[in-house]
Amino acid sequence: MIQYLDNISHKDSKNFFLIAGPCIIEGEDMALRIAEKVISITDKYNIPYIFKGSFKKANRSRVDSFTSIGEEKSLEILKKVGETFNIPTTTDIHENEHAALAAQYVDVLQIPAFLVRQTDLLVAAAKTGKCVTLKKGQFLSPEAMKFAVQKVTDSDNQKVAIIERGNSFGYTDLIVDYRGIPTMREYAPVILDVTHSLQQPNQSSGVTGGRPELIETVAKAGIAVGADGIFIETHPTPETALSDGANMLRLDLLEDLLQKLTRIRESIL
């Protein structure tokens, strides 16, 4: 899996790899601008990079929450980002038929945390032949992810990784159990989703909160315990983002963070 990601991201690096981008595709200009900025940083620090953007958000707190600028339009933008910068792209899928659709446009299919036990969805993603990333459910133990991974590999697809995004802690918070990272690395490469781990879901307003001031702390710990990759949602102005702005990293803070993480990675190799 790591070799596969290195190959599609055109990197020869011993560094961690980065999955980063906006929570959802808001428009072509913004997607291209974010990708260009992140590439300028990852090239500088030799970090393999995969651009992320949701083409549709299905898991929303309220019926009036923003979901998409249009499925085909968003997927076309993801494809343009990949072709413009010669980088791999990823998006999350929510329904079985989304697997074949999204696979025409992106390199990596992401299974959301709340859907990671849905066998038909995992098999549909695996059957596309694309790399599949599995977000660990907030309700699952690290050991339980072995079976999610097996659903992909039993479908003749060895290109699978796990994304850690925290465990439910009460009703409105999440917490990362770093003991789970080495455990899950026995099954597949592990990516730490830093920004979603700092969400504060189920707020009374129906709008998810977050603790972005802790992004650096969580990311440093993840690299220190051996995470293979880091997942960060980033936006030039999180306060105006159409989804998950409360826990995103401001784009102009990304370079300083990645520089620090690279130094930690170098120190533990």
VENRASUL-V490812 format. One record per residue. N is the residue number from 1. RES is the residue in three letters. PSI is psi as a letter, one per 40 degrees, with the letter a starting at -180 (999 if undefined). D_CENTER is the distance of its C-alpha to the mean C-alpha in whole Angstrom. Layout:
BEGIN
N & RES & PSI & D_CENTER
N & RES & PSI & D_CENTER
END
This chain:
BEGIN
1 & MET & d & 15
2 & ILE & d & 15
3 & GLN & d & 18
4 & TYR & d & 16
5 & LEU & d & 13
6 & ASP & d & 16
7 & ASN & d & 18
8 & ILE & e & 16
9 & SER & e & 15
10 & HIS & f & 19
11 & LYS & i & 19
12 & ASP & g & 21
13 & SER & i & 20
14 & LYS & e & 20
15 & ASN & i & 17
16 & PHE & i & 14
17 & PHE & i & 11
18 & LEU & h & 9
19 & ILE & h & 6
20 & ALA & i & 7
21 & GLY & a & 9
22 & PRO & i & 10
23 & CYS & d & 9
24 & ILE & i & 12
25 & ILE & h & 14
26 & GLU & e & 17
27 & GLY & i & 19
28 & GLU & d & 20
29 & ASP & d & 21
30 & MET & d & 18
31 & ALA & d & 15
32 & LEU & d & 18
33 & ARG & d & 19
34 & ILE & d & 15
35 & ALA & d & 14
36 & GLU & d & 18
37 & LYS & d & 18
38 & VAL & d & 15
39 & ILE & d & 16
40 & SER & d & 19
41 & ILE & d & 18
42 & THR & d & 16
43 & ASP & d & 19
44 & LYS & d & 21
45 & TYR & e & 20
46 & ASN & f & 19
47 & ILE & h & 15
48 & PRO & h & 14
49 & TYR & h & 11
50 & ILE & h & 9
51 & PHE & h & 9
52 & LYS & h & 7
53 & GLY & h & 9
54 & SER & h & 10
55 & PHE & e & 13
56 & LYS & i & 14
57 & LYS & h & 14
58 & ALA & d & 16
59 & ASN & g & 15
60 & ARG & i & 17
61 & SER & d & 20
62 & ARG & i & 23
63 & VAL & d & 24
64 & ASP & e & 24
65 & SER & i & 21
66 & PHE & h & 19
67 & THR & d & 18
68 & SER & i & 18
69 & ILE & e & 20
70 & GLY & h & 21
71 & GLU & d & 19
72 & GLU & d & 21
73 & LYS & d & 21
74 & SER & d & 17
75 & LEU & d & 16
76 & GLU & d & 19
77 & ILE & d & 18
78 & LEU & d & 14
79 & LYS & d & 17
80 & LYS & d & 19
81 & VAL & d & 16
82 & GLY & d & 16
83 & GLU & d & 20
84 & THR & d & 21
85 & PHE & e & 19
86 & ASN & f & 19
87 & ILE & i & 15
88 & PRO & i & 13
89 & THR & i & 10
90 & THR & i & 8
91 & THR & i & 8
92 & ASP & i & 9
93 & ILE & i & 12
94 & HIS & e & 14
95 & GLU & i & 18
96 & ASN & d & 19
97 & GLU & e & 21
98 & HIS & d & 17
99 & ALA & d & 16
100 & ALA & d & 19
101 & LEU & d & 19
102 & ALA & d & 16
103 & ALA & e & 16
104 & GLN & e & 19
105 & TYR & d & 17
106 & VAL & i & 13
107 & ASP & d & 13
108 & VAL & h & 10
109 & LEU & h & 10
110 & GLN & h & 7
111 & ILE & h & 10
112 & PRO & i & 9
113 & ALA & d & 11
114 & PHE & e & 14
115 & LEU & e & 15
116 & VAL & e & 14
117 & ARG & e & 18
118 & GLN & g & 19
119 & THR & d & 20
120 & ASP & d & 21
121 & LEU & d & 18
122 & LEU & d & 16
123 & VAL & d & 19
124 & ALA & d & 19
125 & ALA & d & 16
126 & ALA & d & 17
127 & LYS & e & 20
128 & THR & e & 19
129 & GLY & e & 19
130 & LYS & i & 15
131 & CYS & i & 13
132 & VAL & h & 11
133 & THR & h & 8
134 & LEU & h & 9
135 & LYS & h & 8
136 & LYS & h & 11
137 & GLY & i & 14
138 & GLN & e & 15
139 & PHE & e & 18
140 & LEU & i & 18
141 & SER & i & 19
142 & PRO & d & 17
143 & GLU & d & 20
144 & ALA & d & 20
145 & MET & e & 16
146 & LYS & d & 19
147 & PHE & d & 20
148 & ALA & d & 17
149 & VAL & d & 17
150 & GLN & d & 20
151 & LYS & d & 20
152 & VAL & d & 18
153 & THR & d & 20
154 & ASP & e & 23
155 & SER & f & 22
156 & ASP & f & 23
157 & ASN & h & 19
158 & GLN & e & 19
159 & LYS & g & 15
160 & VAL & i & 13
161 & ALA & i & 11
162 & ILE & h & 10
163 & ILE & h & 7
164 & GLU & h & 9
165 & ARG & f & 9
166 & GLY & i & 13
167 & ASN & i & 16
168 & SER & h & 18
169 & PHE & g & 21
170 & GLY & a & 24
171 & TYR & d & 23
172 & THR & f & 21
173 & ASP & i & 19
174 & LEU & i & 17
175 & ILE & i & 17
176 & VAL & h & 15
177 & ASP & h & 18
178 & TYR & e & 17
179 & ARG & d & 20
180 & GLY & d & 17
181 & ILE & d & 16
182 & PRO & d & 19
183 & THR & d & 19
184 & MET & d & 16
185 & ARG & e & 17
186 & GLU & d & 20
187 & TYR & d & 18
188 & ALA & i & 15
189 & PRO & i & 13
190 & VAL & h & 11
191 & ILE & h & 8
192 & LEU & h & 8
193 & ASP & g & 6
194 & VAL & d & 9
195 & THR & d & 9
196 & HIS & d & 9
197 & SER & e & 11
198 & LEU & e & 13
199 & GLN & i & 14
200 & GLN & g & 17
201 & PRO & i & 17
202 & ASN & f & 21
203 & GLN & i & 23
204 & SER & d & 26
205 & SER & e & 25
206 & GLY & e & 23
207 & VAL & h & 20
208 & THR & h & 18
209 & GLY & a & 18
210 & GLY & i & 17
211 & ARG & g & 17
212 & PRO & e & 16
213 & GLU & e & 19
214 & LEU & e & 18
215 & ILE & d & 14
216 & GLU & d & 16
217 & THR & d & 18
218 & VAL & d & 15
219 & ALA & d & 13
220 & LYS & d & 17
221 & ALA & d & 17
222 & GLY & d & 14
223 & ILE & d & 15
224 & ALA & d & 19
225 & VAL & e & 19
226 & GLY & e & 17
227 & ALA & h & 13
228 & ASP & d & 13
229 & GLY & i & 9
230 & ILE & h & 8
231 & PHE & h & 5
232 & ILE & h & 7
233 & GLU & h & 8
234 & THR & i & 11
235 & HIS & i & 14
236 & PRO & d & 18
237 & THR & g & 19
238 & PRO & d & 17
239 & GLU & e & 20
240 & THR & e & 20
241 & ALA & i & 17
242 & LEU & e & 17
243 & SER & h & 15
244 & ASP & f & 13
245 & GLY & d & 15
246 & ALA & e & 16
247 & ASN & e & 13
248 & MET & i & 12
249 & LEU & h & 13
250 & ARG & h & 16
251 & LEU & d & 16
252 & ASP & e & 19
253 & LEU & e & 18
254 & LEU & d & 15
255 & GLU & d & 18
256 & ASP & d & 20
257 & LEU & d & 17
258 & LEU & d & 16
259 & GLN & d & 20
260 & LYS & d & 20
261 & LEU & d & 17
262 & THR & d & 19
263 & ARG & d & 22
264 & ILE & d & 21
265 & ARG & d & 19
266 & GLU & d & 23
267 & SER & d & 25
268 & ILE & e & 23
269 & LEU & 999 & 24
END
